[in-house]
């Protein structure tokens, strides 16, 4: 099949409708059937907005995930919430996010819920574009779990989570998911101070044997909790090691960094397809169609059109829905014109 030049895609998350934000704070008022209906309605809204924009690849908007990591912890046995937050007041930042203590062996006997999400997406968008599911990788997923005597550091927790992620990836493929993104933003955030070779080893062990069974990608960014980055925002520490990641496509944010280091995309493009973040999810400036075309032109200097996808910098969950909708509409139209 001929690849689509300048393919339009998204990372994963999409803004909650206002009613869903309210409802999630009052779930005790709803019954199980109400909540399931609510989830379906929210996914329908996310599908509608993405298809109205004309994207080549859509997701369920991660409408049933109330936090990038913490939602998955509800499926993991052997942990419990830790209520000793270091800071509760002031501007919201990463040190105000919830953590969990490990109290037993880490298992997920019923999976992580991603297969149910994908089955819902298939049902609600049966004749839509390509359907994608995103899942956090084991290093990123380990980020809110506190070490203990058995799991002495983050690396040990990561390896304990790896088989859980592997099983979920295999289950998604078995369910018919042809496009999967394994999100590892923590790896790009900490590449400047951690062992990048070990990062790549962890990633490749997690996805071993899956390449060729689906279109496999990874998303690398520098954090977006409440619209704030968390890591040292440079691609240089990732190179050359991250070029050895076993993926079909790598997604890298560029727009909110004013396309700094864009020339480094050429090295990635030699090894894999490249999805470039050309929409700034942290900014309420709505990129015009002309902006999009100019940004794509920059990308084409370093990534061939048949290997290039364009997307928002990160998931859109932290961006107001009205802005996210128009940003996607303009992104798709600009890409179509550039084709």
Secondary structure, 3 states (H helix, E strand, C coil): CCCCCCEECCCCECCCCHHHHHHHCCHHHCCHHHHHHHHHHHHHHHHHHHHHHCCCEECCECCCCCCCCHHHHCCCEEEEEECCCCCCCCCCCHHHCCEEEEEEEEECCCCCCHHHHHHHHHHHCCCCCEEEEEEECHHHHHHHEECCCCCCCHHHHHHHHHHHHHHHHHHHHHCCCCEEEEECHHHHHCCCCCCHHHHHHHHHHHCCCCECCEEEEEEECCCCECCECCCCCCCHHHCCHHHHCCCCEEEEECHHHCCCCHHHHHHHHHHCEEEEEEECCCCCCCCCHHHHHHHHHHHHCCCCHHHEEEEECCCCCCCCHHHHHHHHHHHHHHHHHHC
